[in-house]
């Protein structure tokens, strides 16, 4: 894509009809987003995703694609954060989209454009901060799960948080041997 910022494309399941829908960073100052991330189908049938950079703030955007036409639009420009660009979004109850940006959990409601965010209180380990390093998944109990790491330390662990960003818990399955450049997302398997 433009400036190596990525492309959004579609292709039939049999590998035919490849079509580029959008070249990220094709607008001046990359206001259309740069480096698109994992996307999901919303309750309204549109496809939603995030761009890691670009948008009007330079810190990413939530985009929408109409499957019938392939029309790409920026649905919401994410606020600036000093820590990192956003994760991909997942679709939750009521069609609300959830994602992470830096130490914050955000919610975006496509039907009315409502955006909310809550800072997640990840703890210090000695003098080293911890924080999310993956996207999210929704567990069978309705809570959000993701992976976290400790700055400058090997290993990753699993965290759980309520949909509104409260009750953050670090689960005891921290693995100090796992490399931080490992998995990017958790998936909920059929056996939970």
Rosetta blueprint (number, residue, H / E / L):
1 X L
2 X H
3 X H
4 X H
5 X L
6 X L
7 X E
8 X E
9 X E
10 X E
11 X L
12 X L
13 X L
14 X L
15 X L
16 X L
17 X L
18 X L
19 X E
20 X E
21 X E
22 X E
23 X E
24 X L
25 X L
26 X L
27 X L
28 X H
29 X H
30 X H
31 X L
32 X L
33 X L
34 X E
35 X E
36 X E
37 X E
38 X E
39 X E
40 X E
41 X E
42 X L
43 X L
44 X L
45 X L
46 X L
47 X E
48 X E
49 X E
50 X E
51 X E
52 X E
53 X E
54 X E
55 X L
56 X L
57 X L
58 X E
59 X E
60 X L
61 X E
62 X E
63 X E
64 X E
65 X E
66 X L
67 X L
68 X L
69 X L
70 X L
71 X L
72 X E
73 X E
74 X E
75 X E
76 X E
77 X E
78 X L
79 X L
80 X L
81 X L
82 X L
83 X L
84 X L
85 X L
86 X E
87 X L
88 X L
89 X L
90 X E
91 X E
92 X L
93 X H
94 X H
95 X H
96 X E
97 X E
98 X E
99 X E
100 X E
101 X E
102 X L
103 X L
104 X E
105 X E
106 X E
107 X E
108 X E
109 X E
110 X L
111 X L
112 X L
113 X L
114 X E
115 X E
116 X E
117 X E
118 X E
119 X E
120 X L
121 X L
122 X L
123 X L
124 X E
125 X E
126 X L
127 X L
128 X E
129 X E
130 X E
131 X E
132 X E
133 X L
134 X L
135 X L
136 X L
137 X E
138 X E
139 X L
140 X L
141 X L
142 X L
143 X L
144 X E
145 X E
146 X E
147 X E
148 X E
149 X E
150 X E
151 X L
152 X L
153 X L
154 X L
155 X L
156 X E
157 X E
158 X E
159 X E
160 X E
161 X E
162 X L
163 X L
164 X L
165 X L
166 X L
167 X L
168 X L
169 X E
170 X E
171 X L
172 X L
173 X L
174 X L
175 X E
176 X L
177 X L
178 X L
179 X L
180 X L
181 X L
182 X L
183 X L
184 X L
185 X L
186 X L
187 X L
188 X L
189 X L
190 X L
191 X L
192 X L
